[in-house]
Amino acid sequence: MAETKSGGVPLWDGKATLRARIALPNESAVFAEAKTDGQPSDGMMLVYLVELDGGATDEEPVDPGAFPPTRI
């Protein structure tokens, strides 16, 4: 996630504490749509609520041993 950017800004700096919260109604709708359309290969669903730079998609393979995970 530290390499993933939106608007040229990394989504995570590698240091900040990540926190979870209850999704807003519009966020729940985005997740529900992705859940019906997506096919996570490892059982973990990631849904970005921001526009990602570089056009990365879930269809691109990910190196599961890399940290942070990177697209191959």
PDB file of N, CA, C and O in Angstrom:
ATOM      1  N   MET A   1       0.820  -1.178   0.000  1.00  0.00           N
ATOM      2  CA  MET A   1       0.000   0.000   0.000  1.00  0.00           C
ATOM      3  C   MET A   1       0.873   1.254   0.000  1.00  0.00           C
ATOM      4  O   MET A   1       0.425   2.302  -0.466  1.00  0.00           O
ATOM      5  N   ALA A   2       2.094   1.180   0.505  1.00  0.00           N
ATOM      6  CA  ALA A   2       2.968   2.342   0.533  1.00  0.00           C
ATOM      7  C   ALA A   2       3.353   2.784  -0.866  1.00  0.00           C
ATOM      8  O   ALA A   2       3.672   3.953  -1.082  1.00  0.00           O
ATOM      9  N   GLU A   3       3.326   1.853  -1.827  1.00  0.00           N
ATOM     10  CA  GLU A   3       3.663   2.203  -3.201  1.00  0.00           C
ATOM     11  C   GLU A   3       2.433   2.658  -3.988  1.00  0.00           C
ATOM     12  O   GLU A   3       2.578   3.296  -5.031  1.00  0.00           O
ATOM     13  N   THR A   4       1.254   2.349  -3.519  1.00  0.00           N
ATOM     14  CA  THR A   4       0.030   2.739  -4.196  1.00  0.00           C
ATOM     15  C   THR A   4      -0.231   4.215  -3.930  1.00  0.00           C
ATOM     16  O   THR A   4      -0.159   4.682  -2.794  1.00  0.00           O
ATOM     17  N   LYS A   5      -0.537   4.943  -5.011  1.00  0.00           N
ATOM     18  CA  LYS A   5      -0.730   6.384  -4.875  1.00  0.00           C
ATOM     19  C   LYS A   5      -2.060   6.824  -5.452  1.00  0.00           C
ATOM     20  O   LYS A   5      -2.629   6.176  -6.331  1.00  0.00           O
ATOM     21  N   SER A   6      -2.534   7.932  -4.937  1.00  0.00           N
ATOM     22  CA  SER A   6      -3.709   8.608  -5.459  1.00  0.00           C
ATOM     23  C   SER A   6      -3.358  10.081  -5.561  1.00  0.00           C
ATOM     24  O   SER A   6      -3.031  10.717  -4.560  1.00  0.00           O
ATOM     25  N   GLY A   7      -3.424  10.626  -6.775  1.00  0.00           N
ATOM     26  CA  GLY A   7      -3.051  12.023  -6.972  1.00  0.00           C
ATOM     27  C   GLY A   7      -1.589  12.286  -6.687  1.00  0.00           C
ATOM     28  O   GLY A   7      -1.216  13.393  -6.299  1.00  0.00           O
ATOM     29  N   GLY A   8      -0.743  11.254  -6.880  1.00  0.00           N
ATOM     30  CA  GLY A   8       0.686  11.391  -6.641  1.00  0.00           C
ATOM     31  C   GLY A   8       1.095  11.263  -5.182  1.00  0.00           C
ATOM     32  O   GLY A   8       2.276  11.384  -4.858  1.00  0.00           O
ATOM     33  N   VAL A   9       0.140  11.021  -4.303  1.00  0.00           N
ATOM     34  CA  VAL A   9       0.412  10.916  -2.863  1.00  0.00           C
ATOM     35  C   VAL A   9       0.234   9.462  -2.431  1.00  0.00           C
ATOM     36  O   VAL A   9      -0.798   8.859  -2.725  1.00  0.00           O
ATOM     37  N   PRO A  10       1.237   8.878  -1.726  1.00  0.00           N
ATOM     38  CA  PRO A  10       1.096   7.498  -1.247  1.00  0.00           C
ATOM     39  C   PRO A  10      -0.125   7.354  -0.338  1.00  0.00           C
ATOM     40  O   PRO A  10      -0.425   8.250   0.451  1.00  0.00           O
ATOM     41  N   LEU A  11      -0.827   6.222  -0.453  1.00  0.00           N
ATOM     42  CA  LEU A  11      -1.974   5.981   0.418  1.00  0.00           C
ATOM     43  C   LEU A  11      -1.554   5.759   1.867  1.00  0.00           C
ATOM     44  O   LEU A  11      -2.328   6.015   2.789  1.00  0.00           O
ATOM     45  N   TRP A  12      -0.330   5.285   2.064  1.00  0.00           N
ATOM     46  CA  TRP A  12       0.171   5.016   3.413  1.00  0.00           C
ATOM     47  C   TRP A  12       1.655   5.321   3.439  1.00  0.00           C
ATOM     48  O   TRP A  12       2.368   5.018   2.482  1.00  0.00           O
ATOM     49  N   ASP A  13       2.131   5.919   4.524  1.00  0.00           N
ATOM     50  CA  ASP A  13       3.545   6.271   4.630  1.00  0.00           C
ATOM     51  C   ASP A  13       4.397   5.162   5.233  1.00  0.00           C
ATOM     52  O   ASP A  13       5.603   5.337   5.404  1.00  0.00           O
ATOM     53  N   GLY A  14       3.793   4.034   5.554  1.00  0.00           N
ATOM     54  CA  GLY A  14       4.527   2.922   6.138  1.00  0.00           C
ATOM     55  C   GLY A  14       4.701   3.038   7.640  1.00  0.00           C
ATOM     56  O   GLY A  14       5.240   2.130   8.273  1.00  0.00           O
ATOM     57  N   LYS A  15       4.253   4.144   8.217  1.00  0.00           N
ATOM     58  CA  LYS A  15       4.426   4.369   9.655  1.00  0.00           C
ATOM     59  C   LYS A  15       3.108   4.618  10.385  1.00  0.00           C
ATOM     60  O   LYS A  15       2.932   4.181  11.522  1.00  0.00           O
ATOM     61  N   ALA A  16       2.198   5.309   9.741  1.00  0.00           N
ATOM     62  CA  ALA A  16       0.944   5.690  10.396  1.00  0.00           C
ATOM     63  C   ALA A  16       0.170   4.440  10.810  1.00  0.00           C
ATOM     64  O   ALA A  16       0.162   3.436  10.098  1.00  0.00           O
ATOM     65  N   THR A  17      -0.476   4.518  11.963  1.00  0.00           N
ATOM     66  CA  THR A  17      -1.303   3.433  12.447  1.00  0.00           C
ATOM     67  C   THR A  17      -2.544   3.330  11.570  1.00  0.00           C
ATOM     68  O   THR A  17      -3.237   4.322  11.347  1.00  0.00           O
ATOM     69  N   LEU A  18      -2.821   2.135  11.076  1.00  0.00           N
ATOM     70  CA  LEU A  18      -4.012   1.909  10.278  1.00  0.00           C
ATOM     71  C   LEU A  18      -5.177   1.626  11.215  1.00  0.00           C
ATOM     72  O   LEU A  18      -5.045   0.869  12.177  1.00  0.00           O
ATOM     73  N   ARG A  19      -6.314   2.239  10.927  1.00  0.00           N
ATOM     74  CA  ARG A  19      -7.494   2.062  11.768  1.00  0.00           C
ATOM     75  C   ARG A  19      -8.683   1.666  10.905  1.00  0.00           C
ATOM     76  O   ARG A  19      -8.764   2.012   9.726  1.00  0.00           O
ATOM     77  N   ALA A  20      -9.576   0.954  11.503  1.00  0.00           N
ATOM     78  CA  ALA A  20     -10.814   0.561  10.818  1.00  0.00           C
ATOM     79  C   ALA A  20     -11.960   1.385  11.384  1.00  0.00           C
ATOM     80  O   ALA A  20     -11.911   1.835  12.528  1.00  0.00           O
ATOM     81  N   ARG A  21     -12.990   1.577  10.571  1.00  0.00           N
ATOM     82  CA  ARG A  21     -14.199   2.258  11.011  1.00  0.00           C
ATOM     83  C   ARG A  21     -15.373   1.671  10.247  1.00  0.00           C
ATOM     84  O   ARG A  21     -15.194   0.982   9.243  1.00  0.00           O
ATOM     85  N   ILE A  22     -16.557   1.948  10.724  1.00  0.00           N
ATOM     86  CA  ILE A  22     -17.768   1.514  10.029  1.00  0.00           C
ATOM     87  C   ILE A  22     -17.867   2.302   8.721  1.00  0.00           C
ATOM     88  O   ILE A  22     -17.654   3.514   8.693  1.00  0.00           O
ATOM     89  N   ALA A  23     -18.191   1.596   7.649  1.00  0.00           N
ATOM     90  CA  ALA A  23     -18.317   2.241   6.342  1.00  0.00           C
ATOM     91  C   ALA A  23     -19.536   3.147   6.290  1.00  0.00           C
ATOM     92  O   ALA A  23     -20.573   2.859   6.889  1.00  0.00           O
ATOM     93  N   LEU A  24     -19.391   4.251   5.561  1.00  0.00           N
ATOM     94  CA  LEU A  24     -20.529   5.115   5.282  1.00  0.00           C
ATOM     95  C   LEU A  24     -21.423   4.395   4.267  1.00  0.00           C
ATOM     96  O   LEU A  24     -20.954   3.490   3.577  1.00  0.00           O
ATOM     97  N   PRO A  25     -22.693   4.777   4.165  1.00  0.00           N
ATOM     98  CA  PRO A  25     -23.593   4.073   3.241  1.00  0.00           C
ATOM     99  C   PRO A  25     -23.068   3.999   1.805  1.00  0.00           C
ATOM    100  O   PRO A  25     -23.173   2.950   1.169  1.00  0.00           O
ATOM    101  N   ASN A  26     -22.509   5.086   1.290  1.00  0.00           N
ATOM    102  CA  ASN A  26     -22.001   5.054  -0.085  1.00  0.00           C
ATOM    103  C   ASN A  26     -20.775   4.149  -0.208  1.00  0.00           C
ATOM    104  O   ASN A  26     -20.561   3.540  -1.257  1.00  0.00           O
ATOM    105  N   GLU A  27     -19.972   4.055   0.849  1.00  0.00           N
ATOM    106  CA  GLU A  27     -18.813   3.159   0.843  1.00  0.00           C
ATOM    107  C   GLU A  27     -19.267   1.703   0.885  1.00  0.00           C
ATOM    108  O   GLU A  27     -18.672   0.849   0.228  1.00  0.00           O
ATOM    109  N   SER A  28     -20.299   1.421   1.641  1.00  0.00           N
ATOM    110  CA  SER A  28     -20.845   0.062   1.696  1.00  0.00           C
ATOM    111  C   SER A  28     -21.347  -0.367   0.329  1.00  0.00           C
ATOM    112  O   SER A  28     -21.202  -1.527  -0.056  1.00  0.00           O
ATOM    113  N   ALA A  29     -21.938   0.570  -0.404  1.00  0.00           N
ATOM    114  CA  ALA A  29     -22.441   0.264  -1.748  1.00  0.00           C
ATOM    115  C   ALA A  29     -21.293  -0.069  -2.690  1.00  0.00           C
ATOM    116  O   ALA A  29     -21.405  -0.991  -3.498  1.00  0.00           O
ATOM    117  N   VAL A  30     -20.185   0.677  -2.597  1.00  0.00           N
ATOM    118  CA  VAL A  30     -19.019   0.397  -3.443  1.00  0.00           C
ATOM    119  C   VAL A  30     -18.465  -0.989  -3.120  1.00  0.00           C
ATOM    120  O   VAL A  30     -18.129  -1.747  -4.029  1.00  0.00           O
ATOM    121  N   PHE A  31     -18.368  -1.324  -1.837  1.00  0.00           N
ATOM    122  CA  PHE A  31     -17.865  -2.635  -1.436  1.00  0.00           C
ATOM    123  C   PHE A  31     -18.790  -3.748  -1.918  1.00  0.00           C
ATOM    124  O   PHE A  31     -18.326  -4.771  -2.420  1.00  0.00           O
ATOM    125  N   ALA A  32     -20.103  -3.546  -1.765  1.00  0.00           N
ATOM    126  CA  ALA A  32     -21.065  -4.564  -2.187  1.00  0.00           C
ATOM    127  C   ALA A  32     -20.953  -4.816  -3.687  1.00  0.00           C
ATOM    128  O   ALA A  32     -21.020  -5.962  -4.129  1.00  0.00           O
ATOM    129  N   GLU A  33     -20.783  -3.756  -4.469  1.00  0.00           N
ATOM    130  CA  GLU A  33     -20.633  -3.915  -5.918  1.00  0.00           C
ATOM    131  C   GLU A  33     -19.347  -4.674  -6.250  1.00  0.00           C
ATOM    132  O   GLU A  33     -19.350  -5.577  -7.086  1.00  0.00           O
ATOM    133  N   ALA A  34     -18.250  -4.301  -5.589  1.00  0.00           N
ATOM    134  CA  ALA A  34     -16.968  -4.971  -5.834  1.00  0.00           C
ATOM    135  C   ALA A  34     -17.042  -6.437  -5.415  1.00  0.00           C
ATOM    136  O   ALA A  34     -16.472  -7.308  -6.072  1.00  0.00           O
ATOM    137  N   LYS A  35     -17.740  -6.699  -4.331  1.00  0.00           N
ATOM    138  CA  LYS A  35     -17.849  -8.076  -3.830  1.00  0.00           C
ATOM    139  C   LYS A  35     -18.556  -8.973  -4.832  1.00  0.00           C
ATOM    140  O   LYS A  35     -18.184 -10.137  -4.983  1.00  0.00           O
ATOM    141  N   THR A  36     -19.575  -8.452  -5.525  1.00  0.00           N
ATOM    142  CA  THR A  36     -20.292  -9.264  -6.496  1.00  0.00           C
ATOM    143  C   THR A  36     -19.530  -9.366  -7.811  1.00  0.00           C
ATOM    144  O   THR A  36     -19.679 -10.349  -8.538  1.00  0.00           O
ATOM    145  N   ASP A  37     -18.708  -8.353  -8.127  1.00  0.00           N
ATOM    146  CA  ASP A  37     -17.960  -8.345  -9.384  1.00  0.00           C
ATOM    147  C   ASP A  37     -16.572  -8.964  -9.257  1.00  0.00           C
ATOM    148  O   ASP A  37     -16.045  -9.510 -10.226  1.00  0.00           O
ATOM    149  N   GLY A  38     -15.981  -8.881  -8.070  1.00  0.00           N
ATOM    150  CA  GLY A  38     -14.596  -9.298  -7.882  1.00  0.00           C
ATOM    151  C   GLY A  38     -14.442 -10.773  -7.589  1.00  0.00           C
ATOM    152  O   GLY A  38     -15.367 -11.441  -7.126  1.00  0.00           O
ATOM    153  N   GLN A  39     -13.262 -11.256  -7.867  1.00  0.00           N
ATOM    154  CA  GLN A  39     -12.905 -12.646  -7.594  1.00  0.00           C
ATOM    155  C   GLN A  39     -11.549 -12.656  -6.886  1.00  0.00           C
ATOM    156  O   GLN A  39     -10.533 -12.906  -7.535  1.00  0.00           O
ATOM    157  N   PRO A  40     -11.501 -12.390  -5.569  1.00  0.00           N
ATOM    158  CA  PRO A  40     -10.200 -12.393  -4.899  1.00  0.00           C
ATOM    159  C   PRO A  40      -9.560 -13.777  -4.944  1.00  0.00           C
ATOM    160  O   PRO A  40     -10.197 -14.780  -4.622  1.00  0.00           O
ATOM    161  N   SER A  41      -8.297 -13.817  -5.348  1.00  0.00           N
ATOM    162  CA  SER A  41      -7.619 -15.107  -5.475  1.00  0.00           C
ATOM    163  C   SER A  41      -7.216 -15.687  -4.130  1.00  0.00           C
ATOM    164  O   SER A  41      -7.065 -16.902  -3.997  1.00  0.00           O
ATOM    165  N   ASP A  42      -7.041 -14.835  -3.139  1.00  0.00           N
ATOM    166  CA  ASP A  42      -6.584 -15.326  -1.834  1.00  0.00           C
ATOM    167  C   ASP A  42      -7.650 -15.192  -0.750  1.00  0.00           C
ATOM    168  O   ASP A  42      -7.361 -15.382   0.431  1.00  0.00           O
ATOM    169  N   GLY A  43      -8.870 -14.868  -1.142  1.00  0.00           N
ATOM    170  CA  GLY A  43      -9.943 -14.739  -0.168  1.00  0.00           C
ATOM    171  C   GLY A  43      -9.998 -13.390   0.518  1.00  0.00           C
ATOM    172  O   GLY A  43     -10.871 -13.169   1.357  1.00  0.00           O
ATOM    173  N   MET A  44      -9.094 -12.480   0.190  1.00  0.00           N
ATOM    174  CA  MET A  44      -9.073 -11.157   0.805  1.00  0.00           C
ATOM    175  C   MET A  44      -9.531 -10.122  -0.219  1.00  0.00           C
ATOM    176  O   MET A  44      -8.944 -10.008  -1.295  1.00  0.00           O
ATOM    177  N   MET A  45     -10.564  -9.381   0.110  1.00  0.00           N
ATOM    178  CA  MET A  45     -11.101  -8.385  -0.803  1.00  0.00           C
ATOM    179  C   MET A  45     -10.577  -7.003  -0.412  1.00  0.00           C
ATOM    180  O   MET A  45     -10.775  -6.550   0.716  1.00  0.00           O
ATOM    181  N   LEU A  46      -9.908  -6.341  -1.351  1.00  0.00           N
ATOM    182  CA  LEU A  46      -9.479  -4.958  -1.155  1.00  0.00           C
ATOM    183  C   LEU A  46     -10.302  -4.072  -2.073  1.00  0.00           C
ATOM    184  O   LEU A  46     -10.379  -4.311  -3.278  1.00  0.00           O
ATOM    185  N   VAL A  47     -10.912  -3.055  -1.499  1.00  0.00           N
ATOM    186  CA  VAL A  47     -11.697  -2.107  -2.282  1.00  0.00           C
ATOM    187  C   VAL A  47     -11.159  -0.720  -1.963  1.00  0.00           C
ATOM    188  O   VAL A  47     -11.181  -0.283  -0.813  1.00  0.00           O
ATOM    189  N   TYR A  48     -10.678  -0.037  -2.988  1.00  0.00           N
ATOM    190  CA  TYR A  48     -10.164   1.318  -2.811  1.00  0.00           C
ATOM    191  C   TYR A  48     -11.286   2.309  -3.032  1.00  0.00           C
ATOM    192  O   TYR A  48     -12.024   2.213  -4.013  1.00  0.00           O
ATOM    193  N   LEU A  49     -11.417   3.266  -2.120  1.00  0.00           N
ATOM    194  CA  LEU A  49     -12.464   4.274  -2.214  1.00  0.00           C
ATOM    195  C   LEU A  49     -11.921   5.572  -2.814  1.00  0.00           C
ATOM    196  O   LEU A  49     -12.597   6.601  -2.790  1.00  0.00           O
ATOM    197  N   VAL A  50     -10.712   5.521  -3.347  1.00  0.00           N
ATOM    198  CA  VAL A  50     -10.089   6.665  -4.008  1.00  0.00           C
ATOM    199  C   VAL A  50      -9.621   6.222  -5.389  1.00  0.00           C
ATOM    200  O   VAL A  50      -9.439   5.030  -5.633  1.00  0.00           O
ATOM    201  N   GLU A  51      -9.427   7.175  -6.284  1.00  0.00           N
ATOM    202  CA  GLU A  51      -8.900   6.894  -7.615  1.00  0.00           C
ATOM    203  C   GLU A  51      -7.411   6.593  -7.479  1.00  0.00           C
ATOM    204  O   GLU A  51      -6.671   7.380  -6.890  1.00  0.00           O
ATOM    205  N   LEU A  52      -6.969   5.461  -8.018  1.00  0.00           N
ATOM    206  CA  LEU A  52      -5.565   5.074  -7.933  1.00  0.00           C
ATOM    207  C   LEU A  52      -4.796   5.587  -9.141  1.00  0.00           C
ATOM    208  O   LEU A  52      -5.326   5.618 -10.252  1.00  0.00           O
ATOM    209  N   ASP A  53      -3.561   5.984  -8.929  1.00  0.00           N
ATOM    210  CA  ASP A  53      -2.683   6.391 -10.019  1.00  0.00           C
ATOM    211  C   ASP A  53      -2.198   5.155 -10.761  1.00  0.00           C
ATOM    212  O   ASP A  53      -2.080   4.081 -10.170  1.00  0.00           O
ATOM    213  N   GLY A  54      -1.920   5.295 -12.029  1.00  0.00           N
ATOM    214  CA  GLY A  54      -1.296   4.224 -12.794  1.00  0.00           C
ATOM    215  C   GLY A  54      -2.232   3.161 -13.303  1.00  0.00           C
ATOM    216  O   GLY A  54      -1.781   2.237 -13.980  1.00  0.00           O
ATOM    217  N   GLY A  55      -3.500   3.243 -13.016  1.00  0.00           N
ATOM    218  CA  GLY A  55      -4.452   2.289 -13.558  1.00  0.00           C
ATOM    219  C   GLY A  55      -4.303   0.873 -13.025  1.00  0.00           C
ATOM    220  O   GLY A  55      -4.719  -0.070 -13.696  1.00  0.00           O
ATOM    221  N   ALA A  56      -3.721   0.688 -11.835  1.00  0.00           N
ATOM    222  CA  ALA A  56      -3.598  -0.662 -11.261  1.00  0.00           C
ATOM    223  C   ALA A  56      -4.984  -1.241 -11.041  1.00  0.00           C
ATOM    224  O   ALA A  56      -5.891  -0.542 -10.589  1.00  0.00           O
ATOM    225  N   THR A  57      -5.147  -2.510 -11.359  1.00  0.00           N
ATOM    226  CA  THR A  57      -6.426  -3.182 -11.166  1.00  0.00           C
ATOM    227  C   THR A  57      -6.216  -4.488 -10.424  1.00  0.00           C
ATOM    228  O   THR A  57      -5.097  -4.987 -10.309  1.00  0.00           O
ATOM    229  N   ASP A  58      -7.299  -5.021  -9.931  1.00  0.00           N
ATOM    230  CA  ASP A  58      -7.224  -6.301  -9.227  1.00  0.00           C
ATOM    231  C   ASP A  58      -6.934  -7.460 -10.172  1.00  0.00           C
ATOM    232  O   ASP A  58      -6.580  -8.551  -9.725  1.00  0.00           O
ATOM    233  N   GLU A  59      -7.083  -7.231 -11.482  1.00  0.00           N
ATOM    234  CA  GLU A  59      -6.817  -8.300 -12.426  1.00  0.00           C
ATOM    235  C   GLU A  59      -5.323  -8.541 -12.619  1.00  0.00           C
ATOM    236  O   GLU A  59      -4.928  -9.596 -13.115  1.00  0.00           O
ATOM    237  N   GLU A  60      -4.485  -7.573 -12.233  1.00  0.00           N
ATOM    238  CA  GLU A  60      -3.047  -7.733 -12.389  1.00  0.00           C
ATOM    239  C   GLU A  60      -2.526  -8.624 -11.268  1.00  0.00           C
ATOM    240  O   GLU A  60      -2.940  -8.459 -10.121  1.00  0.00           O
ATOM    241  N   PRO A  61      -1.633  -9.560 -11.567  1.00  0.00           N
ATOM    242  CA  PRO A  61      -1.125 -10.454 -10.526  1.00  0.00           C
ATOM    243  C   PRO A  61      -0.307  -9.703  -9.473  1.00  0.00           C
ATOM    244  O   PRO A  61       0.336  -8.695  -9.765  1.00  0.00           O
ATOM    245  N   VAL A  62      -0.349 -10.209  -8.268  1.00  0.00           N
ATOM    246  CA  VAL A  62       0.380  -9.616  -7.152  1.00  0.00           C
ATOM    247  C   VAL A  62       1.350 -10.648  -6.608  1.00  0.00           C
ATOM    248  O   VAL A  62       1.003 -11.820  -6.460  1.00  0.00           O
ATOM    249  N   ASP A  63       2.578 -10.207  -6.308  1.00  0.00           N
ATOM    250  CA  ASP A  63       3.564 -11.080  -5.682  1.00  0.00           C
ATOM    251  C   ASP A  63       3.174 -11.226  -4.217  1.00  0.00           C
ATOM    252  O   ASP A  63       3.358 -10.279  -3.452  1.00  0.00           O
ATOM    253  N   PRO A  64       2.642 -12.374  -3.792  1.00  0.00           N
ATOM    254  CA  PRO A  64       2.149 -12.517  -2.425  1.00  0.00           C
ATOM    255  C   PRO A  64       3.246 -12.499  -1.369  1.00  0.00           C
ATOM    256  O   PRO A  64       2.947 -12.314  -0.189  1.00  0.00           O
ATOM    257  N   GLY A  65       4.501 -12.685  -1.755  1.00  0.00           N
ATOM    258  CA  GLY A  65       5.582 -12.682  -0.781  1.00  0.00           C
ATOM    259  C   GLY A  65       6.212 -11.318  -0.568  1.00  0.00           C
ATOM    260  O   GLY A  65       7.057 -11.158   0.313  1.00  0.00           O
ATOM    261  N   ALA A  66       5.812 -10.330  -1.361  1.00  0.00           N
ATOM    262  CA  ALA A  66       6.415  -9.006  -1.261  1.00  0.00           C
ATOM    263  C   ALA A  66       5.726  -8.190  -0.184  1.00  0.00           C
ATOM    264  O   ALA A  66       4.522  -8.323   0.036  1.00  0.00           O
ATOM    265  N   PHE A  67       6.494  -7.347   0.484  1.00  0.00           N
ATOM    266  CA  PHE A  67       5.908  -6.387   1.409  1.00  0.00           C
ATOM    267  C   PHE A  67       6.546  -5.040   1.173  1.00  0.00           C
ATOM    268  O   PHE A  67       7.766  -4.916   1.274  1.00  0.00           O
ATOM    269  N   PRO A  68       5.760  -4.026   0.862  1.00  0.00           N
ATOM    270  CA  PRO A  68       4.344  -4.162   0.595  1.00  0.00           C
ATOM    271  C   PRO A  68       4.115  -4.923  -0.693  1.00  0.00           C
ATOM    272  O   PRO A  68       4.983  -4.926  -1.566  1.00  0.00           O
ATOM    273  N   PRO A  69       2.946  -5.581  -0.836  1.00  0.00           N
ATOM    274  CA  PRO A  69       2.682  -6.339  -2.057  1.00  0.00           C
ATOM    275  C   PRO A  69       2.814  -5.457  -3.295  1.00  0.00           C
ATOM    276  O   PRO A  69       2.356  -4.315  -3.305  1.00  0.00           O
ATOM    277  N   THR A  70       3.426  -5.983  -4.312  1.00  0.00           N
ATOM    278  CA  THR A  70       3.613  -5.222  -5.540  1.00  0.00           C
ATOM    279  C   THR A  70       3.048  -6.012  -6.710  1.00  0.00           C
ATOM    280  O   THR A  70       3.027  -7.243  -6.705  1.00  0.00           O
ATOM    281  N   ARG A  71       2.595  -5.278  -7.704  1.00  0.00           N
ATOM    282  CA  ARG A  71       2.077  -5.914  -8.918  1.00  0.00           C
ATOM    283  C   ARG A  71       3.261  -6.469  -9.703  1.00  0.00           C
ATOM    284  O   ARG A  71       4.305  -5.821  -9.784  1.00  0.00           O
ATOM    285  N   ILE A  72       3.113  -7.651 -10.277  1.00  0.00           N
ATOM    286  CA  ILE A  72       4.184  -8.284 -11.049  1.00  0.00           C
ATOM    287  C   ILE A  72       4.115  -7.783 -12.472  1.00  0.00           C
ATOM    288  O   ILE A  72       4.926  -8.184 -13.307  1.00  0.00           O
TER     289      ILE A  72
END
